[in-house]
Each structure stands twice: as C-alpha cells, then as structure tokens.
C-alpha cells in the first residue's frame, strides 16, 4: 500500500501538525483525496493484474474489454504526469483529457465511481496570487497547514501563524513567552498535568503550541478569518454543509497566504486567501458555494464569477431560488427577538 501512495503523489514538503494527522486516515489519506487515492490504487492494481475494479460496470455503459483499454490509457497518462495528480480536480482533468474521445456517459460514470468532479463542475481559474500588495491591504502572513476542524463554515476558518515570523515575534505578550518556557520545563519533568494546565492558559491568550511530525514544538498565534467579498450559506441553510466541505477540501493541510484588509465587529480578519497560488474566493464562487457579498465588496470579478456559476447551475445555483444568507440571518435574528 505504501508503494501505491508513493506512486500517487509522493510526500508533501509542508510540515504537518499532530492535529492535521488526526484529521487524516491511514497513510495521510483524507476525505478530500480518497477518490484520487482509490484511482491510483486501481491503476497500480491494473498494471499488475490487468483487472479493472469490480462494480465499475454498474456506473458505465461499455464492456469490460473497453474498460481495460481506458485503464491502460489512464495508467500511461498517470505515469507521464509530472507530478501525478494530487487533488480530485487534477485527477478529474487527467481522466477527462485522456478519455476525451470516449463516450460522455462512460467518462462521467468513471468519475462518479471514484467520487471525482464531473466536467461541468470544474472551474478555470483566472486570478493568480498578487506579486505586490494590493491597495487596502493592512498586512499579510503565511499560515501553518490548516486543520480540517478549523473550517467553521463556507467563508470562515481559524488559522495559526508562527511566532518566529518577524511581524509576530515582536508582539508576543511577555506572559505567553514565560508560560511557553514553563510548559516546556514541566514536560521535561514529565509533569504533564501541569503542562496541560499551562497550555490552556496559553490557548486562552490567543496562542497555541503546535506539535510537528519530527516532535518539534512551536508557539503559534491564532487568527480567525472571514473571507472577504463572499457570503456562503450558513451551516443550517441548504448547501451550508456542502459549502463548508468545499472550503475544507481547498485548504485542508495547506499553508495559506492571507492578505488582511481589516477586522469585522466580531474580531475576525477580513482577508483574501491564496492556497497554492489559487484565489480561494474565486474557487468558492465559481463552484457555486458562495454569493458575491456586493454590499461590502464591489469588485466586478466577484460578480462575474458568481454569474458563471449561476449560468452553469452548479452548487447552490442548482436550486431555482436559493435563499440569500444575509436575508436568512436577518430573518432568524428577528425570530429570535420575537421568541424573547
């Protein structure tokens, strides 16, 4: 199985925290990449046995002989890809391109078999990461890899930033620095009860000590992020769960570039987020999991990306009349007042 996963995507270069590992399965396989891993496993198995997976015929219309032909082509394409696909979108694009001369029903059936995105749901990104700070940015930072549990909904998350960052190192409260040293001493003495108590105090101060795979620890500062310019369905709304899952797929285990424009009344950073050079807000809008929040952000590209999703009827736009999250919040707030 280890060879299969090395064949799949190799080892990532970013450090991974203990929390990240807890959110992933065996060999680091997560809910976000399980379809990619399954396809890689089946291609590796096909190379050895020339057998296609059982159950595939229920999803496609062509014969087993035709299926074997697909897997030969996919195996060659996968090996030729440098690097091989790591995300569901990358795997889906490889399948679609490799089998572009085959029946649409077969290609979509194969993608559905592995839970990979269908052709009409894939988006073409146009906005890259800025090379200089845009007007209005107050500051920027790079995060540690994001834990899946830190994504609160489709437009918000919690991230952590190393206090060794020059901007952070100068403003760590004295009491937090002292507590970090005391916790380290308590752990060295194997007084874990004391160490845990001190860590809780550190957490209450807006910081946390993160553990890494090599057993190194680092003090990190907590930031709560609200994605600028978009408004995703609330978790209790239709498509709220799907929006949260989509944002989780995008950022889970990734180090993010965060451009902060200010704070909202809840103390969250209003920010543009870039993940591996991709603009996260563009992804969420084009996949139909967020509205353009025009009341607070008039960037024309956000409106254009929302319209693309509307025209394709993807995500929440599959509904004929999806409820606006800002209206839903207002209505529920008024209902709460009435109950009181």
C-alpha positions in Angstrom: 0.0 0.0 0.0 2.9 2.3 0.7 4.2 1.9 -2.9 0.7 2.8 -4.1 0.7 6.1 -2.2 4.2 7.0 -3.4 3.0 6.2 -6.9 0.0 8.5 -6.2 1.7 11.7 -5.1 4.8 11.2 -3.1 5.4 13.2 0.1 4.4 16.8 0.6 7.0 19.4 1.6 5.0 21.3 4.1 5.2 20.4 7.8 2.2 18.6 9.3 0.9 19.1 12.8 -0.5 16.4 15.1 -4.0 18.0 14.5 -3.6 17.5 10.8 -2.6 13.9 11.2 -5.7 13.3 13.4 -7.9 14.6 10.6 -6.4 12.2 8.1 -6.7 8.4 7.7 -4.2 5.7 7.0 -1.0 7.0 5.3 -2.4 10.5 5.4 -5.4 9.7 3.2 -8.2 12.2 3.9 -11.8 12.6 2.9 -10.7 15.2 0.4 -8.3 12.9 -1.5 -9.8 9.5 -1.0 -11.1 9.3 -4.6 -7.6 10.2 -6.0 -6.0 7.5 -3.8 -8.6 4.9 -4.9 -8.0 5.6 -8.6 -4.2 5.4 -8.1 -4.6 2.1 -6.2 -6.7 0.7 -9.0 -4.3 1.8 -11.7 -1.4 0.2 -9.8 -3.5 -3.0 -9.4 -4.4 -3.0 -13.1 -0.7 -2.8 -14.0 -0.1 -6.0 -12.1 -3.3 -8.0 -12.8 -4.8 -6.3 -15.9 -8.1 -6.4 -14.0 -10.5 -3.4 -13.8 -12.3 -2.8 -10.4 -15.4 -4.8 -9.5 -18.5 -2.8 -9.6 -17.3 -0.3 -12.3 -19.8 -1.8 -14.8 -22.7 -0.5 -12.7 -21.5 3.1 -13.5 -20.6 2.8 -17.1 -22.1 1.5 -20.4 -19.1 0.0 -22.2 -17.8 -3.6 -21.9 -15.1 -4.9 -19.6 -12.8 -5.0 -22.7 -13.3 -1.3 -23.3 -12.8 -0.6 -19.6 -9.4 -2.3 -19.7 -8.5 -0.1 -22.6 -9.4 3.0 -20.5 -7.2 1.8 -17.7 -4.2 1.2 -20.0 -4.5 4.8 -21.3 -5.0 6.2 -17.8 -2.0 4.3 -16.4 0.2 5.7 -19.1 -1.1 9.2 -18.6 -0.7 9.0 -14.8 2.9 7.8 -15.1 3.7 10.6 -17.6 2.2 13.3 -15.4 4.9 15.3 -13.5 3.9 15.4 -10.8 1.0 13.0 -10.8 -2.5 14.3 -9.7 -2.9 15.1 -6.0 -6.3 16.7 -5.9 -9.7 15.5 -7.1 -9.8 18.3 -9.7 -6.3 17.3 -11.1 -7.3 13.7 -11.3 -10.6 14.5 -13.0 -8.9 16.7 -15.6 -6.5 13.9 -16.3 -9.3 11.4 -16.8 -11.3 13.8 -19.0 -8.3 14.7 -21.2 -7.2 11.1 -21.5 -10.6 9.7 -22.4 -11.9 12.7 -24.3 -12.7 10.6 -27.4 -14.8 8.1 -25.4 -18.5 8.2 -24.6 -19.6 11.0 -22.3 -21.6 8.6 -20.2 -18.5 6.4 -19.7 -16.3 9.3 -18.7 -18.8 10.7 -16.3 -19.6 7.2 -14.9 -15.9 6.6 -14.3 -15.6 10.0 -12.5 -18.7 9.2 -10.4 -17.3 5.8 -9.5 -14.3 7.5 -7.8 -16.3 10.5 -6.5 -14.3 12.9 -8.7 -15.7 16.2 -10.0 -17.8 15.9 -13.2 -16.8 18.0 -16.2 -19.4 20.8 -15.8 -18.3 21.4 -12.2 -14.6 22.0 -12.9 -13.6 25.7 -13.0 -11.0 27.5 -14.9 -9.2 30.0 -12.6 -8.1 33.4 -13.8 -6.9 35.2 -10.7 -3.3 34.4 -9.6 -1.6 35.5 -6.4 -0.6 39.2 -6.5 3.1 39.9 -6.8 2.8 43.1 -4.8 0.4 44.1 -2.0 -3.0 45.4 -3.4 -4.3 48.7 -2.3 -6.1 48.5 1.1 -4.1 45.5 2.5 -3.0 46.3 6.0 -0.7 43.3 6.4 -0.2 39.7 5.2 1.0 36.5 6.8 1.6 32.8 5.9 -0.2 30.2 8.0 0.7 26.8 9.2 -1.1 23.9 7.5 -4.8 24.3 8.1 -6.6 21.6 10.1 -10.0 20.5 8.7 -11.7 21.1 12.0 -10.6 24.8 11.9 -13.0 25.5 9.0 -16.2 26.8 10.6 -18.4 27.3 7.5 -18.1 28.2 3.9 -16.5 31.6 4.4 -14.7 31.3 7.8 -11.8 29.5 9.4 -9.2 29.6 12.2 -5.5 29.6 11.3 -2.3 29.7 13.1 0.9 31.7 12.4 4.4 31.0 13.7 5.6 33.5 16.3 9.0 33.3 14.7 7.5 35.4 11.9 9.2 38.9 12.2 5.8 40.6 12.5 4.7 38.2 15.2 7.9 37.8 17.2 7.9 41.4 18.4 4.4 41.4 19.9 4.1 38.1 21.8 2.9 39.0 25.3 5.6 38.5 28.0 3.3 36.3 30.0 2.8 34.0 27.0 6.5 33.7 26.4 7.1 32.8 30.1 4.2 30.3 30.0 5.7 28.5 27.0 9.0 28.1 28.8 7.3 26.8 31.9 5.2 24.3 29.9 8.4 23.0 28.2 10.1 22.6 31.6 7.0 20.8 33.0 7.0 18.4 30.1 10.7 17.7 30.5 10.0 16.8 34.2 7.1 14.6 32.9 4.6 16.7 34.8 2.0 16.5 32.1 -0.9 17.7 34.3 0.9 21.0 35.0 2.0 21.3 31.3 -1.6 20.9 30.1 -2.8 23.5 32.6 -0.2 26.0 31.4 -1.1 25.2 27.8 -4.8 26.0 28.5 -3.7 29.4 29.8 -1.7 29.9 26.6 -4.7 29.0 24.4 -6.9 31.4 26.4 -4.4 34.2 25.5 -4.9 33.5 21.7 -1.9 31.3 21.2 -1.2 27.6 20.9 1.8 25.3 20.9 1.7 23.1 17.8 3.4 19.7 17.6 5.0 18.5 14.3 5.9 15.1 12.9 9.5 15.4 14.0 8.4 16.1 17.6 9.4 19.7 17.4 7.1 22.2 19.0 6.4 25.8 18.1 4.4 28.7 19.6 1.8 29.9 17.2 -0.7 32.8 17.2 -4.4 32.2 16.4 -6.3 34.2 13.8 -9.9 34.0 12.9 -10.5 34.6 9.2 -13.6 35.9 7.3 -13.2 35.5 3.5 -13.5 39.0 2.0 -16.2 39.7 -0.6 -18.2 36.4 -0.4 -21.1 35.1 1.7 -21.6 31.4 1.9 -24.8 29.7 3.1 -24.8 29.3 6.9 -24.3 25.7 8.2 -28.0 25.4 9.0 -29.1 26.5 5.5 -29.5 24.4 2.3 -26.0 24.0 0.8 -24.4 25.2 4.1 -22.8 21.8 4.8 -21.7 21.5 1.2 -20.1 24.9 1.2 -18.2 24.1 4.4 -17.0 20.8 2.9 -15.8 22.5 -0.3 -13.8 25.1 1.6 -12.3 22.3 3.7 -11.2 20.4 0.6 -9.5 23.5 -0.7 -7.5 24.5 2.4 -7.1 21.3 4.4 -3.4 20.6 5.1 -2.3 23.6 3.1 -0.3 26.6 4.1 -2.2 29.8 3.1 -1.2 33.3 2.1 -3.5 35.7 3.9 -3.9 39.4 2.9 -5.7 41.2 5.7 -7.9 44.3 4.9 -9.2 44.9 8.4 -11.3 43.4 11.1 -15.1 43.0 11.4 -17.1 43.6 14.6 -16.5 40.0 15.7 -12.7 40.5 15.7 -12.2 38.4 12.6 -9.7 39.3 9.9 -11.4 40.3 6.7 -9.0 38.7 4.2 -8.2 37.5 0.7 -6.9 33.9 0.8 -4.5 32.2 -1.6 -3.9 28.5 -1.5 -1.0 27.2 -3.7 -1.4 30.3 -5.7 -5.1 29.9 -6.2 -7.6 32.6 -5.1 -9.9 30.8 -2.7 -12.8 33.2 -3.1 -12.7 32.6 -6.9 -12.9 28.9 -6.3 -15.9 29.2 -3.9 -17.8 31.5 -6.3 -17.2 29.5 -9.5 -18.1 26.3 -7.8 -21.4 27.8 -6.7 -20.8 27.6 -3.0 -21.0 31.3 -2.2 -22.6 34.6 -3.2 -20.8 37.7 -4.1 -21.2 39.9 -1.0 -21.9 43.1 -3.0 -23.0 45.1 0.0 -19.4 45.0 1.3 -17.3 44.4 -1.8 -17.8 45.8 -5.3 -15.1 44.0 -7.2 -16.5 43.3 -10.6 -14.7 40.0 -11.0 -16.5 38.6 -8.0 -19.9 39.4 -9.6 -18.6 37.8 -12.9 -17.5 34.6 -11.1 -20.9 34.3 -9.4 -22.7 34.7 -12.7 -20.6 31.9 -14.3 -21.8 29.6 -11.5 -25.4 30.8 -11.9 -25.3 30.1 -15.7 -23.9 26.6 -15.2 -26.4 26.0 -12.3 -23.7 24.4 -10.2 -23.6 24.3 -6.4 -26.4 26.2 -4.7 -27.5 27.6 -8.1 -29.0 24.1 -8.9 -31.9 25.5 -6.8 -34.3 27.7 -8.7 -34.4 30.3 -5.9 -31.7 29.8 -3.2 -32.1 31.9 -0.1 -29.6 34.7 0.4 -27.5 34.1 3.6 -27.7 37.7 4.8 -31.5 37.6 4.5 -31.6 34.3 6.3 -29.5 35.7 9.2 -31.8 38.8 9.4 -35.0 36.7 9.4 -33.6 34.3 12.1 -32.4 37.3 14.2 -35.9 38.8 14.1 -37.5 35.4 15.0 -35.2 35.2 18.0 -36.3 38.6 19.2 -40.0 37.6 18.8 -39.4 34.5 21.0 -37.8 36.6 23.7 
